[in-house]
């Protein structure tokens, strides 16, 4: 009896996953619970454990191929038995990323018409020929069709070891995550009208708040309150008074969002992820601290699901822990703005015509000028500065959702 | 809707297949031929030359019949009978074409067509004007001539003349060592004429693989043909019945005496009397310029076959004619074939398809194998062990890029290679294909095996 190994669904929105690694080879023994393969979605990577013990008889979806949720990616057999592999693969055929599943002329399971050369090239370049049709007679796929589809490797791909004495190094192939980050970052720079403004903020009261609340919250939740937690809370409050910041650009118009879901930019060894604290405007500091701590912990273990990283309306990014004073983050599309927070450093400042030393912090807003005008952004920054320099003011502010009046 | 009217000028191997194809596609077809249906191929090319060569081959086999245990008293070639047979074969095949055209209701008009305007031609002999919705020009080619000092005063024969020659000349110089010259050289030589070939380039059959050409040269020279490559005819003088041909060879000047001198320097597109200038037809170096669909620069006017220059081979003309007809009648022709086999009907034969080693090298990394016919059982029992099969394949994928055969029945063997290239097969495919034993085709399989770990019948 063969056991199907399926592409799991992690998160509500997942429809397909790309295999990035098979930890076992065909013919290898695998124990139930052992990690069998790793796949990635747009957001992150996951390890999948073997559903049963046995021998991995056949890998149906190779590395870099995509399988739909619930699709069979391989078979485990109890022993070295023969496995009857269904001719037509399940649901949708796995396909190579970036290759359109175009031209589905032949029903699944039909013989592929391709020349031997085309088959060899396709195999080498990881292209699934099923469902494709070529320019040869009766739609036979020829080598030229594959070259048209994937581009001609006129010269062999550059070797990992770059030639020339001055260019020593090694080529590290893109992970899906790196590709996604690259796409999103570039798209943001190209598609939005990003502009930046900064404020210097006296941070002594923030530090006081942290000092005061840390033991309280730690006692309540077991989580140590961070400056970031406090700043996120204050930022959410400021946003609620300047709803233009909490907007989303859509092709039809500007979408004004009621709830604030704050993305927290977080660095992993593999790259950037942005887990989301939902409804941060409605959460108190201890809830924020707990949620943040939980997301960070799961992120570090690679256990975040795509749903954990979806739906943010504003992003908060800090590099203070690295001592960075000031930076301009890239807008996390389709949001309209992102806040970059620097380190709190003692600085000489002029107070009452005297130079004094104060703990100072720079905050920078990157915003999309298509949506947010400079003056509106400046108003938000003013509120943000006022609240950060005197967090008690939050208590004085009315809870009225002003955004309704402004739209 | 009325059937589209198609006019085809020229009833050769481009014209008549175009006509038949067009009829199948529902057109009303008029085919204009000034002389004989079947064109060069049937009347002055493929067919008559192969009739000649066939006789030469039989004569040659007869001479060595004792080798096979058959004793034949000294035989002789009856030249008039050969000429007569040639005529009979041509007539038989021509009648076949006529019948085909008649049964398909192609209107055949005898005469010389000349364009009046782009969709109208006048038959010069009768003054009749014919109009069509689409036109296909398939007027073929004639033997090329080059001018040679002294050559003006002496009658230099062409390939057409050689086919009509009334008696066997005692000696013959062929100027031009391409396919045409080489075939004639062996024919005349085997029948007893003293033959010399003069080729200006540095190998005979200059378009083909040098190893193949070299192998063939050796065989021809062994049979007694004199071959001068890299040599130019400086002048020709008459000396009584004889002609004195002055050569500039790489090893200095040479003189060759011969009864007849023939120009076998290739063929050139034939456009005389067509009135192509009148309709502004674009030509280039005497050939009609066409695109991949065989369209000329004038809308609805197509051209196919030798008149478009390029590779002047009957099977190419045939394919082009059919393409032109299909396109003219709105059918998208299937992709044009990748591989055009090139055949030389000497014995042993030469047949090549695809890229030569040199051409393939220019395009990427390759691997090459050579399998000699002496290791093919069938060739051995036929006592035809000279020559080899050479495969040129891509290095990375092993796709067959070119196959070059010098050897017995090469022209029959080449089609497997053509199919391999057409289908983008690899050396594995050829190596794993079962070739019946004992046949000459085993050589191709073995040549492929050489690139896949080694042949069976080679040490």
HADDOCK unambig.tbl for C-alpha pairs under 7 A between the chains (distance, minus, plus):
assign (segid A and resid 115 and name CA) (segid B and resid 423 and name CA) 5.65 0.50 0.50
assign (segid A and resid 115 and name CA) (segid B and resid 424 and name CA) 5.51 0.50 0.50
assign (segid A and resid 115 and name CA) (segid B and resid 425 and name CA) 6.58 0.50 0.50
assign (segid A and resid 116 and name CA) (segid B and resid 424 and name CA) 6.07 0.50 0.50
assign (segid A and resid 116 and name CA) (segid B and resid 425 and name CA) 5.23 0.50 0.50
assign (segid A and resid 116 and name CA) (segid B and resid 426 and name CA) 6.46 0.50 0.50
assign (segid A and resid 117 and name CA) (segid B and resid 397 and name CA) 6.78 0.50 0.50
assign (segid A and resid 117 and name CA) (segid B and resid 399 and name CA) 6.07 0.50 0.50
assign (segid A and resid 117 and name CA) (segid B and resid 424 and name CA) 5.44 0.50 0.50
assign (segid A and resid 117 and name CA) (segid B and resid 425 and name CA) 6.08 0.50 0.50
assign (segid A and resid 117 and name CA) (segid B and resid 426 and name CA) 6.42 0.50 0.50
assign (segid A and resid 120 and name CA) (segid B and resid 397 and name CA) 6.77 0.50 0.50
assign (segid A and resid 136 and name CA) (segid B and resid 335 and name CA) 6.65 0.50 0.50
assign (segid A and resid 137 and name CA) (segid B and resid 334 and name CA) 6.45 0.50 0.50
assign (segid A and resid 137 and name CA) (segid B and resid 335 and name CA) 6.88 0.50 0.50
